Amino acid sequence: MERVGTRADGAWRKSRLAARLLIRRESRPLRPREQALARRLSQDPEVTNRLIQQALYFLGIGPRKHAFDQKLVDGRN
């Protein structure tokens, strides 16, 4: 029998993975495999913007969130 709370639910795990990809994207271009994974996660209905934002804060982006967002937007243009 699986104990409750021993593993994070799937949506949270996928959102943390998406957040880690965003952090990598900030520092360097994503590799083709990472791009494919990012595309797949972006199409997943369980991975919401809110969960990704929570994951970013969980991973330590919190205090520099505005600068992080701005850098990603500037890099897109």
DSSP file (Angstrom, degrees, kcal/mol; ACC not computed):
  #  RESIDUE AA STRUCTURE BP1 BP2  ACC     N-H-->O    O-->H-N    N-H-->O    O-->H-N    TCO  KAPPA ALPHA  PHI   PSI    X-CA   Y-CA   Z-CA
    1    1 A M              0   0    0      0, 0.0     2,-0.3     0, 0.0     0, 0.0   0.000 360.0 360.0 360.0 132.3    0.0    0.0    0.0
    2    2 A E        -     0   0    0      1,-0.1     2,-0.3     4,-0.0     0, 0.0  -0.625 360.0-128.0 -82.0 133.5    1.4    3.4   -1.0
    3    3 A R    >   -     0   0    0     -2,-0.3     3,-1.2     1,-0.1     4,-0.3  -0.583  24.5-111.4 -81.9 142.4    1.6    5.9    1.8
    4    4 A V  T 3  S+     0   0    0     -2,-0.3    -1,-0.1     1,-0.2     0, 0.0  -0.508  98.7  19.6 -71.5 136.0    0.0    9.3    1.3
    5    5 A G  T 3  S+     0   0    0      2,-0.3    -1,-0.2    -2,-0.2     3,-0.1   0.455  88.1 109.0  87.9   0.4    2.5   12.2    1.1
    6    6 A T  S <  S+     0   0    0     -3,-1.2     2,-0.4     1,-0.1    -2,-0.1   0.791  83.7  31.5 -80.4 -26.0    5.6   10.1    0.2
    7    7 A R  S    S-     0   0    0     -4,-0.3    -2,-0.3     0, 0.0    -1,-0.1  -0.971  86.7-112.9-130.5 146.0    5.7   11.3   -3.4
    8    8 A A        -     0   0    0     -2,-0.4    -2,-0.0     1,-0.1     5,-0.0  -0.451  45.2-100.1 -70.4 148.6    4.7   14.6   -4.9
    9    9 A D     >  -     0   0    0     -2,-0.1     4,-2.1     1,-0.1     5,-0.2  -0.250  33.9-105.9 -68.1 162.4    1.7   14.4   -7.2
   10   10 A G  H  > S+     0   0    0      1,-0.2     4,-2.6     2,-0.2     5,-0.2   0.863 116.1  53.1 -59.8 -41.9    2.3   14.3  -11.0
   11   11 A A  H  > S+     0   0    0      1,-0.2     4,-2.1     2,-0.2    -1,-0.2   0.907 110.7  47.5 -63.3 -41.0    1.3   17.9  -11.8
   12   12 A W  H  > S+     0   0    0      2,-0.2     4,-2.3     1,-0.2    -1,-0.2   0.908 112.0  49.7 -66.8 -42.0    3.6   19.3   -9.2
   13   13 A R  H  X S+     0   0    0     -4,-2.1     4,-1.9     1,-0.2    -2,-0.2   0.922 112.6  46.9 -63.3 -43.9    6.5   17.2  -10.4
   14   14 A K  H  X S+     0   0    0     -4,-2.6     4,-2.3     1,-0.2    -1,-0.2   0.877 111.4  51.9 -65.8 -37.1    6.0   18.2  -14.0
   15   15 A S  H  X S+     0   0    0     -4,-2.1     4,-2.3    -5,-0.2    -2,-0.2   0.885 108.0  51.0 -67.8 -38.2    5.7   21.9  -13.0
   16   16 A R  H  X S+     0   0    0     -4,-2.3     4,-2.3     2,-0.2    -1,-0.2   0.897 110.0  50.6 -64.0 -39.0    9.0   21.7  -11.1
   17   17 A L  H  X S+     0   0    0     -4,-1.9     4,-2.0     2,-0.2    -2,-0.2   0.914 109.9  49.7 -63.7 -42.8   10.6   20.2  -14.2
   18   18 A A  H  X S+     0   0    0     -4,-2.3     4,-1.9     1,-0.2    -2,-0.2   0.898 110.1  51.5 -62.1 -39.9    9.1   23.0  -16.3
   19   19 A A  H  X S+     0   0    0     -4,-2.3     4,-2.2     1,-0.2    -2,-0.2   0.907 107.8  51.5 -64.0 -41.7   10.5   25.6  -13.8
   20   20 A R  H  X S+     0   0    0     -4,-2.3     4,-2.2     1,-0.2    -1,-0.2   0.878 108.2  52.6 -63.4 -36.2   14.0   24.0  -14.0
   21   21 A L  H  X S+     0   0    0     -4,-2.0     4,-2.4     2,-0.2    -1,-0.2   0.888 108.1  50.9 -65.6 -38.2   13.8   24.3  -17.8
   22   22 A L  H  X S+     0   0    0     -4,-1.9     4,-1.5     2,-0.2    -2,-0.2   0.894 109.0  51.1 -64.4 -39.4   12.9   28.0  -17.5
   23   23 A I  H  X S+     0   0    0     -4,-2.2     4,-1.1     1,-0.2    -2,-0.2   0.911 111.3  47.4 -64.4 -41.7   15.9   28.5  -15.2
   24   24 A R  H >X S+     0   0    0     -4,-2.2     4,-2.4     1,-0.2     3,-0.6   0.903 107.8  56.6 -63.8 -39.7   18.2   26.7  -17.7
   25   25 A R  H 3< S+     0   0    0     -4,-2.4    -1,-0.2     1,-0.2    -2,-0.2   0.808 101.6  57.9 -62.2 -30.0   16.7   28.9  -20.5
   26   26 A E  H 3< S+     0   0    0     -4,-1.5    -1,-0.2     1,-0.2    -2,-0.2   0.872 115.0  34.8 -66.6 -36.4   17.7   32.0  -18.5
   27   27 A S  H << S-     0   0    0     -4,-1.1    -2,-0.2    -3,-0.6    -1,-0.2   0.755 130.8  -5.6 -94.1 -26.2   21.4   31.0  -18.5
   28   28 A R  S  < S-     0   0    0     -4,-2.4    -1,-0.2    -5,-0.1     2,-0.1  -0.983  82.6 -78.5-160.4 162.2   21.8   29.3  -21.8
   29   29 A P        -     0   0    0      0, 0.0     2,-0.2     0, 0.0    -3,-0.1  -0.388  54.6-108.5 -65.2 146.8   19.9   28.1  -24.9
   30   30 A L        -     0   0    0      1,-0.1    -9,-0.0    -5,-0.1    -5,-0.0  -0.507  28.7-118.9 -76.9 145.2   18.0   24.8  -24.4
   31   31 A R     >  -     0   0    0     -2,-0.2     4,-2.6     1,-0.1     3,-0.2  -0.377  33.2-101.5 -74.4 161.2   19.3   21.7  -26.1
   32   32 A P  H  > S+     0   0    0      0, 0.0     4,-2.4     0, 0.0     5,-0.2   0.876 123.7  51.1 -55.0 -40.1   16.9   20.0  -28.6
   33   33 A R  H  > S+     0   0    0      1,-0.2     4,-1.9     2,-0.2     5,-0.1   0.903 111.6  47.3 -64.8 -39.9   15.9   17.3  -26.1
   34   34 A E  H  > S+     0   0    0     -3,-0.2     4,-2.5     2,-0.2    -1,-0.2   0.872 110.5  52.8 -68.5 -36.8   15.1   20.0  -23.5
   35   35 A Q  H  X S+     0   0    0     -4,-2.6     4,-2.5     2,-0.2    -2,-0.2   0.910 108.5  50.1 -63.8 -42.2   13.1   22.0  -26.1
   36   36 A A  H  X S+     0   0    0     -4,-2.4     4,-2.2    -5,-0.2    -2,-0.2   0.909 111.9  47.8 -63.0 -41.6   11.1   18.9  -27.0
   37   37 A L  H  X S+     0   0    0     -4,-1.9     4,-2.6     2,-0.2    -2,-0.2   0.904 110.5  51.8 -65.3 -41.0   10.4   18.3  -23.3
   38   38 A A  H  X S+     0   0    0     -4,-2.5     4,-2.1     2,-0.2    -2,-0.2   0.902 110.0  49.3 -62.8 -41.0    9.4   22.0  -22.8
   39   39 A R  H  X S+     0   0    0     -4,-2.5     4,-1.1     2,-0.2    -1,-0.2   0.918 111.6  49.2 -62.6 -42.8    7.0   21.7  -25.7
   40   40 A R  H  X S+     0   0    0     -4,-2.2     4,-0.5     1,-0.2     3,-0.4   0.910 112.2  47.3 -64.0 -42.7    5.5   18.6  -24.3
   41   41 A L  H >< S+     0   0    0     -4,-2.6     3,-0.8     1,-0.2     6,-0.3   0.851 106.4  58.5 -67.9 -33.7    5.0   20.1  -20.9
   42   42 A S  H 3< S+     0   0    0     -4,-2.1    -1,-0.2     1,-0.2    -2,-0.2   0.769 106.8  48.5 -68.0 -23.7    3.5   23.3  -22.4
   43   43 A Q  H 3< S+     0   0    0     -4,-1.1    -1,-0.2    -3,-0.4    -2,-0.2   0.568  87.6 103.6 -89.3 -10.5    0.8   21.1  -23.9
   44   44 A D    X<  -     0   0    0     -3,-0.8     3,-0.9    -4,-0.5    -3,-0.0  -0.606  63.0-151.2 -77.3 122.8    0.0   19.2  -20.7
   45   45 A P  T 3  S+     0   0    0      0, 0.0    -1,-0.1     0, 0.0    -4,-0.0   0.723  93.0  61.8 -68.5 -19.4   -3.2   20.5  -19.1
   46   46 A E  T 3  S+     0   0    0      1,-0.1     2,-1.1     2,-0.1     5,-0.1   0.775  86.7  79.8 -74.6 -25.9   -1.9   19.6  -15.6
   47   47 A V    <   +     0   0    0     -3,-0.9     2,-0.2    -6,-0.3    -1,-0.1  -0.713  68.6 179.1 -88.0 100.0    1.0   22.0  -15.8
   48   48 A T     >  -     0   0    0     -2,-1.1     4,-2.1     1,-0.1     5,-0.2  -0.609  41.7-115.3-100.8 160.8   -0.5   25.4  -15.1
   49   49 A N  H  > S+     0   0    0      1,-0.2     4,-2.6    -2,-0.2     5,-0.2   0.889 116.6  55.1 -58.3 -40.1    1.2   28.8  -14.9
   50   50 A R  H  > S+     0   0    0      1,-0.2     4,-2.4     2,-0.2    -1,-0.2   0.911 107.9  47.3 -63.2 -43.3    0.4   29.0  -11.2
   51   51 A L  H  > S+     0   0    0      2,-0.2     4,-2.3     1,-0.2    -1,-0.2   0.883 112.0  50.5 -66.7 -37.1    2.1   25.7  -10.4
   52   52 A I  H  X S+     0   0    0     -4,-2.1     4,-2.4     2,-0.2    -2,-0.2   0.917 110.1  50.5 -65.5 -41.6    5.1   26.7  -12.4
   53   53 A Q  H  X S+     0   0    0     -4,-2.6     4,-2.0     2,-0.2    -2,-0.2   0.916 110.9  48.5 -61.6 -43.3    5.3   30.0  -10.5
   54   54 A Q  H  X S+     0   0    0     -4,-2.4     4,-2.4     1,-0.2    -1,-0.2   0.897 110.9  51.3 -62.6 -39.8    5.1   28.1   -7.2
   55   55 A A  H  X S+     0   0    0     -4,-2.3     4,-2.2     2,-0.2    -2,-0.2   0.885 106.8  53.6 -65.3 -38.8    7.8   25.8   -8.4
   56   56 A L  H  <>S+     0   0    0     -4,-2.4     5,-2.6     2,-0.2     6,-0.4   0.921 111.0  46.0 -61.5 -43.3   10.0   28.8   -9.3
   57   57 A Y  H ><5S+     0   0    0     -4,-2.0     3,-1.3     4,-0.2     5,-0.3   0.907 110.7  53.7 -64.9 -40.4    9.6   30.2   -5.8
   58   58 A F  H 3<5S+     0   0    0     -4,-2.4    -2,-0.2     1,-0.3    -1,-0.2   0.861 107.8  51.1 -59.7 -37.1   10.3   26.7   -4.4
   59   59 A L  T 3<5S-     0   0    0     -4,-2.2    -1,-0.3    -5,-0.1    -2,-0.2   0.428 127.5 -97.5 -85.1   0.7   13.5   26.6   -6.4
   60   60 A G  T < 5S+     0   0    0     -3,-1.3    -3,-0.2    -4,-0.3     4,-0.2   0.623  89.4 118.9 101.2  14.2   14.7   30.0   -5.1
   61   61 A I    > < +     0   0    0     -5,-2.6     3,-1.7     1,-0.2    -4,-0.2   0.696  45.3 104.3 -82.0 -18.7   13.7   32.5   -7.8
   62   62 A G  G >  S+     0   0    0     -6,-0.4     3,-1.6    -5,-0.3     4,-0.2   0.745  76.7  44.6 -32.7 -63.6   11.4   34.4   -5.4
   63   63 A P  G 3  S+     0   0    0      0, 0.0    -1,-0.3     0, 0.0     3,-0.2   0.773 123.0  37.3 -63.1 -25.7   13.4   37.5   -4.6
   64   64 A R  G <> S+     0   0    0     -3,-1.7     4,-2.5    -4,-0.2    -2,-0.2   0.010  78.6 122.8-113.7  28.5   14.5   38.1   -8.3
   65   65 A K  H <> S+     0   0    0     -3,-1.6     4,-2.7     1,-0.2     5,-0.2   0.892  73.2  50.0 -58.9 -44.9   11.2   37.0   -9.9
   66   66 A H  H  > S+     0   0    0     -4,-0.2     4,-2.5     1,-0.2    -1,-0.2   0.933 113.3  45.4 -63.1 -45.7   10.6   40.3  -11.8
   67   67 A A  H  > S+     0   0    0      2,-0.2     4,-2.2     1,-0.2    -1,-0.2   0.887 112.6  52.5 -63.9 -39.1   14.2   40.3  -13.2
   68   68 A F  H  X S+     0   0    0     -4,-2.5     4,-1.9     2,-0.2    -2,-0.2   0.939 111.2  45.8 -61.3 -48.8   13.9   36.6  -14.1
   69   69 A D  H  X S+     0   0    0     -4,-2.7     4,-2.3     1,-0.2    -2,-0.2   0.914 112.4  51.2 -60.9 -43.8   10.6   37.2  -16.0
   70   70 A Q  H  X S+     0   0    0     -4,-2.5     4,-2.7     1,-0.2    -1,-0.2   0.887 108.3  51.3 -63.1 -39.8   12.0   40.3  -17.8
   71   71 A K  H  X S+     0   0    0     -4,-2.2     4,-2.0     2,-0.2    -1,-0.2   0.889 110.5  48.9 -65.3 -39.3   15.1   38.4  -18.9
   72   72 A L  H  X S+     0   0    0     -4,-1.9     4,-1.0     2,-0.2    -2,-0.2   0.904 113.2  46.7 -66.6 -40.8   13.0   35.6  -20.4
   73   73 A V  H  X S+     0   0    0     -4,-2.3     4,-1.0     1,-0.2     3,-0.5   0.921 112.8  49.2 -66.9 -44.3   10.8   38.0  -22.2
   74   74 A D  H  < S+     0   0    0     -4,-2.7     3,-0.4     1,-0.2    -1,-0.2   0.871 108.8  53.8 -63.0 -36.7   13.7   40.0  -23.6
   75   75 A G  H  < S+     0   0    0     -4,-2.0    -1,-0.2     1,-0.2    -2,-0.2   0.748 102.8  58.0 -68.9 -23.8   15.4   36.8  -24.8
   76   76 A R  H  <        0   0    0     -4,-1.0    -1,-0.2    -3,-0.5    -2,-0.2   0.803 360.0 360.0 -75.8 -29.8   12.3   35.8  -26.7
   77   77 A N     <        0   0    0     -4,-1.0    -1,-0.2    -3,-0.4    -2,-0.2   0.449 360.0 360.0 -83.9 360.0   12.3   39.0  -28.8
